[in-house]
Amino acid sequence: MKNIQVLLASRPRGPVEESNFRIVETDIPKAGEGEFVARAHYLSLDPYMRGRMDDSKSYAPKAVVGDVMVGTVVGEVIESRHEKFKVGDFVETRTGWQLYGRSNGGGVRKVDPGYVPLSAYLGAVGMPGVTAWIGLNEHGRPKAGETVVVSAASGAVGSVVGQLAKLKGCRAVGIAGGRAKCDYVVNELGFDACVDYKAGNLDADLAAACPKGVDVYYDNVGGPVLDAVLLHMNAFSRIPLCGQISGYNDPDALTVRNVRSFLINRIQLRGFICSDHMDLWKTALKELGALVHEGKLKYRESIAIGLENAPKAFIGLLKGQNFGKQLVKLI
Ligand code: NDP
């Protein structure tokens, strides 16, 4: 029995390539005093990982070339010398892209796969769900009857944003790439409308989907989509700026022209990182967990099989090839 790890082999220049990663086999780690070892069942692949691969300044430390690639997994404790974790406990832990990881318990969450499926703790009942909850409630602050638009609407964050907006009595409008994703957002997730930004009529389609304008634009993508939505914002509207994925591989793609809209509409834009609001996580996770448990919050997953397929799945995520939360199944 061996551990398998995916290392960051080099920093990408432009789009990520499989050669930026290296897969190695090592011994399974042993728990030291005050530590445990967990066997990962699912690895979460998230857009933020692209930023960690770069050398530039960011809100979090960069990944180290030659180290195990950073990331969060859910798995089962198989050895423990930690008083709070016992063999058989299920945990969410940041041990990175590897099958077996060692932890001292810092930042680890015990999870219950009997309440919601284990993988959901990496999506709707994990960091992406909390991000949606915080961005919408703290920075979007929608009122019943208002129109909330969210981009990357079929994804891990966007799908939760729209469903929470509906539960608040808002009109929820998604923006997604392609007919299949838009149909899912409306028919399965219950949004009122979804605009396919790849169809070539973004401005007219937004006008049709948002007849009363946009009160909250939850921005996951930046670039041309943000620019188009700016022309539909209402007076005193809000933009929680959550992500800019259209520019992660190519920052030049982030050009925005319609800045005048901020002035004439007195728009409040707020960039935020979910970890700025650790005080809200417990409340958010409790609410999200209950909604998933009761079947009131739906989600979809794209699951790659096997750690060796993680680099390819991650490259696909940055191109929109995922459909829902991107995971890698490891067991
Ligand atoms: P998703 O599950 O939504 O997957 C990413 C999606 O982004 C793709 O499926 C694709 O959807 C869309 N996308 C990719 N390239 C482009 C492009 N060029 N233009 C427009 N859309 C594109 O990912 P997450 O839900 O995990 O993350 C969504 C956003 O939220 C990301 O920007 C991420 O960085 C951000 N985020 C921010 C956090 C924070 O604390 N601020 C925390 C977590 C996430 P489609 O096919 O519909 O285009």
Boltz pocket constraint, residues with backbone or C-beta under 6 A from the ligand:
constraints:
  - pocket:
      binder: B
      contacts: [[A, 45], [A, 46], [A, 47], [A, 48], [A, 127], [A, 128], [A, 131], [A, 152], [A, 153], [A, 154], [A, 155], [A, 156], [A, 157], [A, 158], [A, 175], [A, 176], [A, 177], [A, 178], [A, 181], [A, 219], [A, 220], [A, 221], [A, 222], [A, 225], [A, 241], [A, 242], [A, 243], [A, 244], [A, 245], [A, 246], [A, 247], [A, 272], [A, 273], [A, 274], [A, 275], [A, 317], [A, 318], [A, 319], [A, 320], [A, 321], [A, 322], [A, 323], [A, 324], [A, 325], [A, 326]]
      max_distance: 6.0
